[in-house]
Amino acid sequence: MNGYTKAQFVGLITLIFIGLIILFLGNKVLSYLNRPEAKEIVQNENVQSDGFTLTINGNFVTYVGINEEYEEEGAKAYFNGKDISSDVAISYYYDDKQISSIDTKKVGSYTVKYEVTNNQKLKEVTRVVIIADNNKPRLVVPDTVTITTDEVFNYDVSEGVLATDNSGSVSFRCDNTLTNKASNYIIKCVAKDERGNETRKNRLIKVVSGIEFEDGDDLTIKFPEGENYTYKYSLDDGKTWNDASKEEVLNISGNVIALVLDDGVYKMSSTYYRK
């Protein structure tokens, strides 16, 4: 092999290969250290040089909730120990386009640029402002509600439920699992905003028996139980009303109207037609 033994030739190839790897890794390291982000981060960390410095106040990356107020913290500039912060010019950018201010109603990433010139030297630093919506909606459900079997099919399980969100846009739903069987029902409600943040809560609805009629030799009226309920019935289509007990037995023919008052206010009524 032109004066080289096989072992020498293999060794030479190995050295050349190792040299190429070292050269490649060296270039990668230099490229990483010289990347724009590295320079920017160093620049924003208040590295002082040549007596002329410009540094941002606060964090390089600032997070603001949607619809919250962005407070501009500004930057500080010094030249040979003299405070020239009042000379710093501030500009805002979104999608590389200059804008007049940061719109916190719009989710996204903004850039704030700070520039100051002194003695024909320009210093520039930047801040990243991220408008984010990570807050879950606020969901309020009513306390336990009691309704009767007569009211089930006309009752809106979303009644009294309130959902709000910092984004201003939120939707909610409650699953209707009510039946006309007297029982306690857990109603599942969920609120969701445009960013997919959601809040779940349960509400309790108690379904109790409504006014029931049992017809035999006599007519028995069974009224539902309620802490502040009072009961009445009428035999002349509501012209006059008679006080009733929770279970009233009547020896009558013809129609009867049964009425329930809750603390003196109308709660429900039912008419029974008897021949």
C-alpha positions in Angstrom: 0.0 0.0 0.0 2.6 2.6 -1.1 4.8 2.1 1.9 2.0 1.9 4.5 1.2 -1.3 6.4 -2.4 -2.3 6.7 -2.4 -1.4 10.4 -0.9 2.1 9.7 -3.5 2.7 7.0 -6.4 1.8 9.3 -4.9 4.0 12.0 -4.6 7.0 9.6 -8.2 6.6 8.5 -9.3 6.4 12.2 -7.4 9.7 13.0 -9.0 11.5 10.0 -12.5 10.3 11.1 -12.0 11.4 14.7 -10.7 14.8 13.5 -13.8 15.3 11.3 -16.1 14.5 14.3 -14.3 17.0 16.5 -14.5 19.7 13.8 -18.3 19.0 13.4 -19.0 19.2 17.1 -16.9 22.3 17.4 -18.9 24.0 14.7 -22.2 23.0 16.4 -21.1 24.5 19.7 -20.0 27.8 18.1 -23.3 27.9 16.2 -25.3 27.3 19.4 -23.4 30.0 21.3 -23.8 32.5 18.4 -27.6 31.9 17.9 -29.8 35.0 18.1 -31.7 33.7 21.1 -28.5 33.3 23.1 -27.4 36.8 22.3 -30.8 38.1 23.2 -31.0 36.3 26.5 -27.5 37.5 27.5 -28.4 41.0 26.5 -31.5 40.9 28.7 -29.6 39.6 31.7 -28.0 43.0 32.4 -24.4 42.1 31.2 -22.5 45.4 31.5 -19.9 46.6 29.0 -18.5 49.8 27.7 -20.2 51.9 30.3 -23.5 51.9 28.3 -26.1 49.4 29.5 -29.8 48.8 28.8 -31.8 46.2 30.8 -35.5 45.4 31.1 -37.4 45.6 34.4 -39.1 42.4 35.5 -39.0 39.1 33.6 -37.9 38.5 30.1 -41.0 36.4 29.6 -44.2 37.9 31.1 -47.5 36.1 31.3 -50.8 37.9 31.3 -54.3 36.4 31.6 -56.8 37.2 28.8 -58.7 40.4 29.4 -56.3 41.3 32.3 -54.4 44.5 32.2 -50.8 44.5 30.9 -48.6 46.8 33.0 -45.6 48.0 31.2 -42.5 47.7 33.5 -40.1 49.5 31.1 -36.4 49.3 31.0 -33.4 51.0 32.6 -30.5 52.6 30.7 -27.2 54.0 32.0 -24.3 55.7 30.2 -21.2 56.1 32.3 -23.2 55.9 35.5 -25.9 58.5 34.3 -29.5 57.3 34.3 -30.9 57.9 30.8 -34.0 55.6 31.2 -36.3 58.4 30.1 -34.7 58.2 26.6 -35.7 54.6 26.1 -38.2 54.1 23.2 -40.7 51.3 23.5 -42.5 49.6 20.6 -44.8 46.6 20.4 -45.0 43.8 17.8 -47.3 41.0 16.9 -46.6 38.6 14.1 -43.5 40.7 13.3 -45.8 43.7 12.6 -45.6 46.8 14.8 -48.8 47.6 16.7 -49.8 50.5 19.0 -50.3 48.5 22.2 -50.7 44.9 23.5 -54.3 43.7 23.1 -55.0 41.5 26.1 -58.3 40.4 24.6 -56.4 38.4 22.0 -54.5 35.2 23.0 -51.0 35.1 21.5 -47.3 36.1 21.9 -46.2 39.7 21.7 -42.7 41.3 21.5 -41.8 44.5 23.3 -38.7 46.2 22.0 -36.7 48.7 24.1 -34.2 51.0 22.2 -31.9 53.8 23.4 -29.2 55.7 21.5 -26.4 57.6 23.1 -23.1 58.9 21.7 -24.1 57.3 18.3 -24.4 53.9 20.0 -27.6 51.9 19.9 -28.7 49.4 22.6 -31.7 47.2 22.1 -33.4 44.6 24.4 -36.7 42.7 24.1 -39.4 41.2 26.3 -41.9 38.5 25.3 -45.4 39.0 26.6 -47.7 35.9 26.3 -51.5 36.4 26.6 -52.9 33.1 27.8 -56.2 31.8 28.9 -55.6 29.0 31.4 -58.4 30.0 33.8 -61.3 27.6 34.2 -64.9 29.1 34.0 -66.7 29.9 37.2 -69.8 27.7 37.6 -72.5 28.4 40.2 -75.3 25.9 40.8 -78.3 26.5 43.1 -78.8 24.8 46.4 -81.0 21.7 46.6 -84.3 22.3 44.8 -87.5 20.4 45.5 -90.1 19.9 42.8 -93.1 17.5 42.5 -93.7 14.7 40.1 -96.2 17.0 38.4 -93.5 19.6 37.7 -90.8 17.3 36.3 -91.6 17.4 32.6 -91.8 21.2 32.6 -88.8 21.8 34.8 -85.5 23.3 33.3 -82.6 21.6 35.1 -80.4 24.6 34.1 -82.7 27.0 36.0 -80.6 29.1 38.3 -77.2 27.9 37.0 -74.7 30.6 36.2 -71.5 30.3 34.2 -68.9 33.1 33.7 -65.4 33.2 32.3 -62.5 35.7 32.1 -62.6 35.4 28.3 -66.2 36.7 28.3 -67.3 33.7 26.2 -68.6 30.5 28.0 -71.2 27.9 27.4 -72.7 25.4 29.8 -75.1 22.5 29.9 -76.8 20.4 32.5 -77.8 16.8 31.8 -81.5 16.2 32.4 -81.9 12.8 34.1 -85.2 13.6 35.9 -88.1 11.2 35.8 -91.6 11.4 37.4 -90.5 8.9 40.1 -90.1 10.5 43.5 -86.4 10.4 44.3 -83.2 12.4 44.7 -81.5 13.2 41.4 -77.8 14.3 40.8 -77.7 16.6 37.8 -74.3 17.0 36.2 -73.4 20.4 34.8 -70.3 21.5 32.9 -69.1 25.0 31.7 -66.5 25.4 28.9 -64.8 28.4 27.4 -63.4 28.8 23.9 -60.0 27.6 24.9 -61.4 24.3 26.2 -61.0 25.1 29.9 -63.9 23.5 31.7 -65.5 23.3 35.2 -67.8 20.6 36.3 -70.3 20.7 39.2 -73.3 18.6 40.4 -76.6 19.9 41.6 -79.2 18.1 43.7 -82.9 18.1 42.7 -85.4 16.3 44.9 -88.5 15.0 43.2 -91.4 14.5 45.6 -95.0 13.2 45.0 -97.4 15.8 43.8 -101.1 16.0 44.5 -102.6 12.5 44.3 -106.3 11.4 44.2 -107.6 8.0 45.3 -111.1 7.3 44.3 -113.3 4.8 46.1 -116.5 5.1 48.2 -114.9 8.4 49.2 -112.4 10.6 47.4 -109.0 10.9 49.2 -106.7 13.8 48.4 -103.0 13.2 49.3 -101.0 16.4 49.3 -97.2 16.6 49.0 -95.2 17.3 52.1 -93.4 20.7 52.5 -92.1 22.6 55.4 -94.2 25.7 54.7 -97.0 24.1 52.7 -100.7 24.7 53.4 -103.5 22.9 51.6 -106.9 23.8 50.3 -109.7 22.4 48.1 -112.6 23.8 46.2 -115.9 22.2 45.1 -117.2 25.1 43.1 -114.4 25.7 40.5 -112.4 27.9 42.8 -115.0 30.3 43.9 -114.6 29.3 47.6 -111.8 27.4 49.3 -111.7 25.1 52.2 -108.8 24.3 54.4 -107.5 20.8 54.1 -105.1 18.5 56.0 -102.2 16.7 54.3 -104.6 13.8 53.6 -108.2 14.9 53.1 -111.1 12.5 52.7 -114.3 13.8 51.0 -117.7 12.2 50.4 -118.6 14.1 47.3 -119.6 13.9 43.7 -118.4 16.2 41.0 -115.2 18.1 40.4 -112.7 19.0 43.1 -109.7 21.4 42.8 -106.8 20.7 45.2 -104.4 23.6 45.9 -101.0 23.8 47.6 -99.5 27.1 48.9 -95.9 27.5 49.9 -95.6 30.1 52.7 -98.9 31.5 51.4 -97.7 31.7 47.7 -99.2 29.4 45.0 -97.1 26.3 44.5 -99.4 23.9 42.5 -102.9 22.8 41.9 -104.7 19.8 40.4 -108.3 19.1 39.3 -110.0 15.8 39.7 -113.1 15.1 37.7 -115.5 12.8 39.5 -118.8 11.5 38.1 
